């Protein structure tokens, strides 16, 4: 029976924790002397390459039956629709600079215009 991706993750997490605990214990004993340290090191090196090899050869078969199911259950971000809302350029960004009603220059209003005859 194929597992759902969620229960698969839970199982993987559990397996990771269980292995971690065992390796922790092994590391504790192996670190007690040089001989046991180097013995474990060499064992781990060969073990690591074996596991990696196994994983890469299994990966193809393992992912295939789940891929369609996985794709259907994944909710992705919605599409960004560029036609909605006001265009970016005309969005009011704070206070507009005001123009003088008399001389049409920026920075002052008609009340403070220097060119305005009193
Ligand atoms: Zn002015």
Backbone and ligand atoms as CSV (ligand in chain L), in Angstrom:
chain,resi,resn,atom,element,x,y,z
A,1,UNK,N,N,0.843,-1.206,0.000
A,1,UNK,CA,C,0.000,0.000,0.000
A,1,UNK,C,C,0.873,1.249,0.000
A,2,UNK,N,N,0.667,2.125,-0.989
A,2,UNK,CA,C,1.513,3.323,-1.044
A,2,UNK,C,C,1.137,4.317,0.054
A,3,UNK,N,N,2.140,4.888,0.671
A,3,UNK,CA,C,1.904,5.859,1.724
A,3,UNK,C,C,1.691,7.238,1.118
A,4,UNK,N,N,0.850,8.062,1.785
A,4,UNK,CA,C,0.698,9.442,1.356
A,4,UNK,C,C,1.977,10.191,1.672
A,5,UNK,N,N,2.171,11.331,1.034
A,5,UNK,CA,C,3.439,12.039,1.215
A,5,UNK,C,C,3.622,12.514,2.657
A,6,UNK,N,N,2.483,12.789,3.341
A,6,UNK,CA,C,2.584,13.278,4.719
A,6,UNK,C,C,3.049,12.177,5.663
A,7,UNK,N,N,2.398,10.984,5.543
A,7,UNK,CA,C,2.805,9.886,6.421
A,7,UNK,C,C,4.192,9.381,6.043
A,8,UNK,N,N,4.545,9.548,4.774
A,8,UNK,CA,C,5.904,9.198,4.327
A,8,UNK,C,C,6.930,10.085,5.044
A,9,UNK,N,N,6.626,11.369,5.126
A,9,UNK,CA,C,7.512,12.313,5.808
A,9,UNK,C,C,7.656,11.967,7.281
A,10,UNK,N,N,6.525,11.613,7.905
A,10,UNK,CA,C,6.544,11.259,9.325
A,10,UNK,C,C,7.408,10.026,9.548
A,11,UNK,N,N,7.219,9.035,8.674
A,11,UNK,CA,C,8.004,7.798,8.782
A,11,UNK,C,C,9.480,8.093,8.585
A,12,UNK,N,N,9.799,8.914,7.569
A,12,UNK,CA,C,11.196,9.275,7.308
A,12,UNK,C,C,11.811,9.983,8.513
A,13,UNK,N,N,11.035,10.858,9.129
A,13,UNK,CA,C,11.496,11.576,10.309
A,13,UNK,C,C,11.797,10.614,11.447
A,14,UNK,N,N,10.881,9.669,11.621
A,14,UNK,CA,C,11.056,8.669,12.675
A,14,UNK,C,C,12.314,7.847,12.424
A,15,UNK,N,N,12.487,7.410,11.172
A,15,UNK,CA,C,13.649,6.597,10.826
A,15,UNK,C,C,14.935,7.382,11.043
A,16,UNK,N,N,14.891,8.653,10.675
A,16,UNK,CA,C,16.056,9.506,10.866
A,16,UNK,C,C,16.420,9.602,12.350
A,17,UNK,N,N,15.408,9.829,13.184
A,17,UNK,CA,C,15.634,9.961,14.620
A,17,UNK,C,C,16.175,8.686,15.226
A,18,UNK,N,N,15.610,7.564,14.803
A,18,UNK,CA,C,16.030,6.268,15.338
A,18,UNK,C,C,17.487,5.981,14.978
A,19,UNK,N,N,17.849,6.254,13.712
A,19,UNK,CA,C,19.241,6.043,13.288
A,19,UNK,C,C,20.176,6.995,14.020
A,20,UNK,N,N,19.715,8.214,14.158
A,20,UNK,CA,C,20.515,9.232,14.830
A,20,UNK,C,C,20.860,8.802,16.248
A,21,UNK,N,N,19.865,8.260,16.945
A,21,UNK,CA,C,20.073,7.818,18.320
A,21,UNK,C,C,21.108,6.706,18.368
A,22,UNK,N,N,20.999,5.766,17.429
A,22,UNK,CA,C,21.956,4.658,17.415
A,22,UNK,C,C,23.367,5.135,17.098
A,23,UNK,N,N,23.457,6.034,16.119
A,23,UNK,CA,C,24.778,6.552,15.761
A,23,UNK,C,C,25.382,7.351,16.908
A,24,UNK,N,N,24.519,8.013,17.630
A,24,UNK,CA,C,24.969,8.767,18.796
A,24,UNK,C,C,25.660,7.845,19.791
A,25,UNK,N,N,24.992,6.725,20.048
A,25,UNK,CA,C,25.526,5.757,21.008
A,25,UNK,C,C,26.846,5.173,20.493
A,26,UNK,N,N,26.834,4.795,19.203
A,26,UNK,CA,C,28.043,4.224,18.600
A,26,UNK,C,C,29.190,5.231,18.675
A,27,UNK,N,N,28.868,6.488,18.352
A,27,UNK,CA,C,29.893,7.543,18.379
A,27,UNK,C,C,30.474,7.700,19.776
A,28,UNK,N,N,29.594,7.600,20.760
A,28,UNK,CA,C,30.033,7.743,22.158
A,28,UNK,C,C,31.095,6.702,22.481
A,29,UNK,N,N,30.821,5.430,22.164
A,29,UNK,CA,C,31.763,4.367,22.489
A,29,UNK,C,C,33.006,4.441,21.615
A,30,UNK,N,N,32.806,4.756,20.333
A,30,UNK,CA,C,33.942,4.761,19.402
A,30,UNK,C,C,34.923,5.889,19.709
A,31,UNK,N,N,34.409,6.975,20.273
A,31,UNK,CA,C,35.292,8.118,20.539
A,31,UNK,C,C,36.164,7.923,21.776
A,32,UNK,N,N,35.981,6.802,22.455
A,32,UNK,CA,C,36.729,6.551,23.692
A,32,UNK,C,C,38.198,6.218,23.445
A,33,UNK,N,N,38.509,5.687,22.256
A,33,UNK,CA,C,39.921,5.402,21.977
A,33,UNK,C,C,40.212,5.606,20.492
A,34,UNK,N,N,41.508,5.772,20.174
A,34,UNK,CA,C,41.919,5.968,18.784
A,34,UNK,C,C,41.532,4.767,17.922
A,35,UNK,N,N,41.764,3.586,18.472
A,35,UNK,CA,C,41.521,2.361,17.694
A,35,UNK,C,C,40.053,2.261,17.287
A,36,UNK,N,N,39.164,2.456,18.275
A,36,UNK,CA,C,37.735,2.336,17.951
A,36,UNK,C,C,37.278,3.484,17.040
A,37,UNK,N,N,37.898,4.667,17.250
A,37,UNK,CA,C,37.546,5.815,16.414
A,37,UNK,C,C,37.843,5.536,14.943
A,38,UNK,N,N,39.081,5.075,14.657
A,38,UNK,CA,C,39.473,4.838,13.265
A,38,UNK,C,C,38.747,3.634,12.670
A,39,UNK,N,N,38.457,2.662,13.507
A,39,UNK,CA,C,37.689,1.488,13.056
A,39,UNK,C,C,36.314,1.939,12.567
A,40,UNK,N,N,35.643,2.744,13.398
A,40,UNK,CA,C,34.313,3.234,13.040
A,40,UNK,C,C,34.382,4.124,11.798
A,41,UNK,N,N,35.404,4.975,11.727
A,41,UNK,CA,C,35.568,5.874,10.587
A,41,UNK,C,C,35.608,5.099,9.274
A,42,UNK,N,N,36.399,4.023,9.264
A,42,UNK,CA,C,36.535,3.257,8.021
A,42,UNK,C,C,35.230,2.521,7.704
A,43,UNK,N,N,34.574,2.024,8.736
A,43,UNK,CA,C,33.281,1.356,8.523
A,43,UNK,C,C,32.258,2.339,7.959
A,44,UNK,N,N,32.241,3.523,8.531
A,44,UNK,CA,C,31.261,4.531,8.110
A,44,UNK,C,C,31.490,4.956,6.668
A,45,UNK,N,N,32.766,5.072,6.277
A,45,UNK,CA,C,33.076,5.492,4.908
A,45,UNK,C,C,32.497,4.521,3.893
A,46,UNK,N,N,32.696,3.212,4.150
A,46,UNK,CA,C,32.185,2.222,3.193
A,46,UNK,C,C,30.654,2.145,3.272
A,47,UNK,N,N,30.141,2.263,4.497
A,47,UNK,CA,C,28.693,2.222,4.712
A,47,UNK,C,C,28.013,3.394,4.001
A,48,UNK,N,N,28.632,4.567,4.121
A,48,UNK,CA,C,28.079,5.775,3.531
A,48,UNK,C,C,27.971,5.637,2.012
A,49,UNK,N,N,29.054,5.147,1.392
A,49,UNK,CA,C,29.011,5.028,-0.069
A,49,UNK,C,C,27.992,3.979,-0.500
A,50,UNK,N,N,27.862,2.900,0.295
A,50,UNK,CA,C,26.871,1.863,-0.029
A,50,UNK,C,C,25.453,2.428,0.040
A,51,UNK,N,N,25.165,3.169,1.105
A,51,UNK,CA,C,23.820,3.721,1.314
A,51,UNK,C,C,23.480,4.736,0.228
A,52,UNK,N,N,24.473,5.582,-0.104
A,52,UNK,CA,C,24.242,6.584,-1.147
A,52,UNK,C,C,23.932,5.921,-2.479
A,53,UNK,N,N,24.701,4.848,-2.772
A,53,UNK,CA,C,24.511,4.104,-4.009
A,53,UNK,C,C,23.096,3.517,-4.058
A,54,UNK,N,N,22.700,2.915,-2.948
A,54,UNK,CA,C,21.388,2.288,-2.824
A,54,UNK,C,C,20.277,3.319,-3.032
A,55,UNK,N,N,20.480,4.455,-2.451
A,55,UNK,CA,C,19.487,5.533,-2.507
A,55,UNK,C,C,19.292,6.048,-3.924
A,56,UNK,N,N,20.402,6.287,-4.613
A,56,UNK,CA,C,20.284,6.824,-5.970
A,56,UNK,C,C,19.681,5.808,-6.938
A,57,UNK,N,N,19.970,4.486,-6.694
A,57,UNK,CA,C,19.390,3.479,-7.584
A,57,UNK,C,C,17.910,3.261,-7.297
A,58,UNK,N,N,17.478,3.516,-6.059
A,58,UNK,CA,C,16.076,3.347,-5.683
A,58,UNK,C,C,15.216,4.553,-6.027
A,59,UNK,N,N,15.850,5.694,-6.111
A,59,UNK,CA,C,15.139,6.961,-6.247
A,59,UNK,C,C,14.129,6.945,-7.399
A,60,UNK,N,N,14.555,6.441,-8.546
A,60,UNK,CA,C,13.692,6.431,-9.727
A,60,UNK,C,C,12.415,5.643,-9.501
A,61,UNK,N,N,12.557,4.406,-8.977
A,61,UNK,CA,C,11.390,3.545,-8.759
A,61,UNK,C,C,10.479,4.106,-7.677
A,62,UNK,N,N,11.133,4.667,-6.653
A,62,UNK,CA,C,10.393,5.102,-5.479
A,62,UNK,C,C,9.483,6.290,-5.787
A,63,UNK,N,N,9.994,7.201,-6.614
A,63,UNK,CA,C,9.241,8.434,-6.851
A,63,UNK,C,C,8.155,8.285,-7.911
A,64,UNK,N,N,8.317,7.323,-8.777
A,64,UNK,CA,C,7.383,7.230,-9.896
A,64,UNK,C,C,5.923,7.026,-9.479
A,65,UNK,N,N,5.620,6.004,-8.619
A,65,UNK,CA,C,4.199,5.797,-8.289
A,65,UNK,C,C,3.571,6.962,-7.538
A,66,UNK,N,N,4.365,7.786,-6.893
A,66,UNK,CA,C,3.809,8.871,-6.085
A,66,UNK,C,C,3.646,10.171,-6.882
A,67,UNK,N,N,4.375,10.277,-7.982
A,67,UNK,CA,C,4.483,11.587,-8.623
A,67,UNK,C,C,3.125,12.186,-9.013
A,68,UNK,N,N,2.238,11.363,-9.599
A,68,UNK,CA,C,0.939,11.895,-10.031
A,68,UNK,C,C,0.109,12.326,-8.822
A,69,UNK,N,N,0.118,11.469,-7.821
A,69,UNK,CA,C,-0.620,11.733,-6.578
A,69,UNK,C,C,-0.072,12.979,-5.885
A,70,UNK,N,N,1.254,13.079,-5.837
A,70,UNK,CA,C,1.917,14.214,-5.206
A,70,UNK,C,C,1.542,15.513,-5.891
A,71,UNK,N,N,1.606,15.487,-7.223
A,71,UNK,CA,C,1.312,16.696,-7.991
A,71,UNK,C,C,-0.095,17.199,-7.709
A,72,UNK,N,N,-1.057,16.236,-7.578
A,72,UNK,CA,C,-2.457,16.617,-7.374
A,72,UNK,C,C,-2.672,17.221,-6.000
A,73,UNK,N,N,-1.889,16.806,-5.013
A,73,UNK,CA,C,-2.130,17.265,-3.642
A,73,UNK,C,C,-1.359,18.530,-3.286
A,74,UNK,N,N,-0.452,18.948,-4.160
A,74,UNK,CA,C,0.336,20.150,-3.866
A,74,UNK,C,C,-0.439,21.391,-4.296
A,75,UNK,N,N,-0.646,22.302,-3.355
A,75,UNK,CA,C,-1.308,23.566,-3.673
A,75,UNK,C,C,-0.227,24.616,-3.883
A,76,UNK,N,N,-0.181,25.119,-5.090
A,76,UNK,CA,C,0.851,26.107,-5.408
A,76,UNK,C,C,0.316,27.513,-5.256
A,77,UNK,N,N,1.235,28.478,-5.307
A,77,UNK,CA,C,0.835,29.890,-5.275
A,77,UNK,C,C,-0.063,30.195,-6.461
A,78,UNK,N,N,-1.034,31.091,-6.243
A,78,UNK,CA,C,-1.913,31.446,-7.346
A,78,UNK,C,C,-1.155,32.301,-8.355
A,79,UNK,N,N,-1.687,32.332,-9.579
A,79,UNK,CA,C,-1.051,33.143,-10.605
A,79,UNK,C,C,-1.219,34.621,-10.278
A,80,UNK,N,N,-0.219,35.382,-10.587
A,80,UNK,CA,C,-0.312,36.825,-10.376
A,80,UNK,C,C,-0.917,37.437,-11.639
A,81,UNK,N,N,-2.129,38.038,-11.463
A,81,UNK,CA,C,-2.810,38.626,-12.605
A,81,UNK,C,C,-2.407,40.091,-12.701
A,82,UNK,N,N,-1.765,40.425,-13.806
A,82,UNK,CA,C,-1.203,41.770,-13.923
A,82,UNK,C,C,-2.218,42.823,-14.332
A,83,UNK,N,N,-3.427,42.368,-14.748
A,83,UNK,CA,C,-4.403,43.346,-15.241
A,83,UNK,C,C,-5.287,43.910,-14.138
A,84,UNK,N,N,-5.174,43.363,-12.923
A,84,UNK,CA,C,-6.057,43.826,-11.847
A,84,UNK,C,C,-5.443,45.018,-11.107
A,85,UNK,N,N,-6.327,45.902,-10.647
A,85,UNK,CA,C,-5.883,47.030,-9.838
A,85,UNK,C,C,-5.288,48.153,-10.661
A,86,UNK,N,N,-4.939,49.210,-9.959
A,86,UNK,CA,C,-4.369,50.380,-10.628
A,86,UNK,C,C,-2.963,50.065,-11.116
A,87,UNK,N,N,-2.572,50.595,-12.260
A,87,UNK,CA,C,-1.204,50.368,-12.726
A,87,UNK,C,C,-0.184,50.960,-11.756
A,88,UNK,N,N,0.958,50.310,-11.681
A,88,UNK,CA,C,1.988,50.666,-10.708
A,88,UNK,C,C,2.415,52.132,-10.789
A,89,UNK,N,N,2.440,52.682,-11.981
A,89,UNK,CA,C,2.991,54.025,-12.166
A,89,UNK,C,C,2.084,55.114,-11.587
A,90,UNK,N,N,0.749,54.839,-11.599
A,90,UNK,CA,C,-0.155,55.894,-11.136
A,90,UNK,C,C,-0.570,55.719,-9.676
A,91,UNK,N,N,0.017,54.715,-8.995
A,91,UNK,CA,C,-0.297,54.517,-7.584
A,91,UNK,C,C,0.211,55.720,-6.802
A,92,UNK,N,N,-0.666,56.264,-5.979
A,92,UNK,CA,C,-0.310,57.449,-5.211
A,92,UNK,C,C,0.761,57.121,-4.184
A,93,UNK,N,N,1.953,57.621,-4.376
A,93,UNK,CA,C,3.050,57.347,-3.449
A,93,UNK,C,C,3.216,58.534,-2.510
A,94,UNK,N,N,2.383,58.577,-1.501
A,94,UNK,CA,C,2.483,59.637,-0.513
A,94,UNK,C,C,1.946,60.953,-1.045
A,95,UNK,N,N,2.587,62.056,-0.654
A,95,UNK,CA,C,2.102,63.393,-1.006
A,95,UNK,C,C,2.632,63.770,-2.379
A,96,UNK,N,N,1.719,64.221,-3.202
A,96,UNK,CA,C,2.135,64.709,-4.519
A,96,UNK,C,C,2.856,66.043,-4.359
A,97,UNK,N,N,3.839,66.268,-5.227
A,97,UNK,CA,C,4.452,67.596,-5.185
A,97,UNK,C,C,3.459,68.570,-5.826
A,98,UNK,N,N,3.271,69.701,-5.179
A,98,UNK,CA,C,2.252,70.645,-5.649
A,98,UNK,C,C,2.874,71.693,-6.562
A,99,UNK,N,N,2.065,72.069,-7.541
A,99,UNK,CA,C,2.540,73.071,-8.500
A,99,UNK,C,C,1.853,74.401,-8.230
A,100,UNK,N,N,2.552,75.403,-8.558
A,100,UNK,CA,C,1.989,76.744,-8.444
A,100,UNK,C,C,0.933,76.952,-9.547
A,101,UNK,N,N,-0.196,77.475,-9.174
A,101,UNK,CA,C,-1.260,77.711,-10.138
A,101,UNK,C,C,-0.977,78.901,-11.060
A,102,UNK,N,N,-0.028,79.722,-10.674
A,102,UNK,CA,C,0.256,80.937,-11.446
A,102,UNK,C,C,1.425,80.733,-12.411
A,103,UNK,N,N,2.594,80.338,-11.857
A,103,UNK,CA,C,3.768,80.177,-12.732
A,103,UNK,C,C,4.036,78.728,-13.140
A,104,UNK,N,N,3.235,77.797,-12.614
A,104,UNK,CA,C,3.314,76.361,-12.945
A,104,UNK,C,C,4.609,75.688,-12.488
A,105,UNK,N,N,5.333,76.272,-11.551
A,105,UNK,CA,C,6.563,75.663,-11.054
A,105,UNK,C,C,6.291,74.832,-9.794
A,106,UNK,N,N,7.146,73.807,-9.571
A,106,UNK,CA,C,7.031,72.956,-8.384
A,106,UNK,C,C,7.558,73.672,-7.151
A,107,UNK,N,N,7.129,73.214,-5.985
A,107,UNK,CA,C,7.739,73.656,-4.735
A,107,UNK,C,C,6.994,74.754,-4.007
A,108,UNK,N,N,6.083,75.412,-4.638
A,108,UNK,CA,C,5.288,76.419,-3.920
A,108,UNK,C,C,3.889,76.485,-4.524
A,109,UNK,N,N,3.013,77.160,-3.815
A,109,UNK,CA,C,1.643,77.321,-4.308
A,109,UNK,C,C,1.428,78.778,-4.704
A,110,UNK,N,N,0.289,79.011,-5.269
A,110,UNK,CA,C,-0.010,80.366,-5.763
A,110,UNK,C,C,0.022,81.406,-4.645
A,111,UNK,N,N,-0.300,80.960,-3.383
A,111,UNK,CA,C,-0.304,81.898,-2.251
A,111,UNK,C,C,1.094,82.423,-1.948
A,112,UNK,N,N,2.131,81.560,-2.221
A,112,UNK,CA,C,3.500,81.958,-1.867
A,112,UNK,C,C,4.325,82.264,-3.114
A,113,UNK,N,N,3.705,82.441,-4.241
A,113,UNK,CA,C,4.424,82.652,-5.483
A,113,UNK,C,C,5.145,83.999,-5.469
A,114,UNK,N,N,6.449,83.971,-5.828
A,114,UNK,CA,C,7.254,85.192,-5.829
A,114,UNK,C,C,6.927,86.070,-7.054
A,115,UNK,N,N,6.462,85.410,-8.145
A,115,UNK,CA,C,6.208,86.155,-9.372
A,115,UNK,C,C,4.819,86.786,-9.392
A,116,UNK,N,N,4.033,86.388,-8.413
A,116,UNK,CA,C,2.654,86.880,-8.366
A,116,UNK,C,C,2.656,88.364,-7.965
A,117,UNK,N,N,2.096,89.231,-8.806
A,117,UNK,CA,C,2.012,90.644,-8.397
A,117,UNK,C,C,0.957,90.813,-7.290
A,118,UNK,N,N,1.306,91.516,-6.262
A,118,UNK,CA,C,0.409,91.669,-5.122
A,118,UNK,C,C,-0.742,92.645,-5.390
L,1,ZN,ZN,ZN,4.614,80.435,-8.713
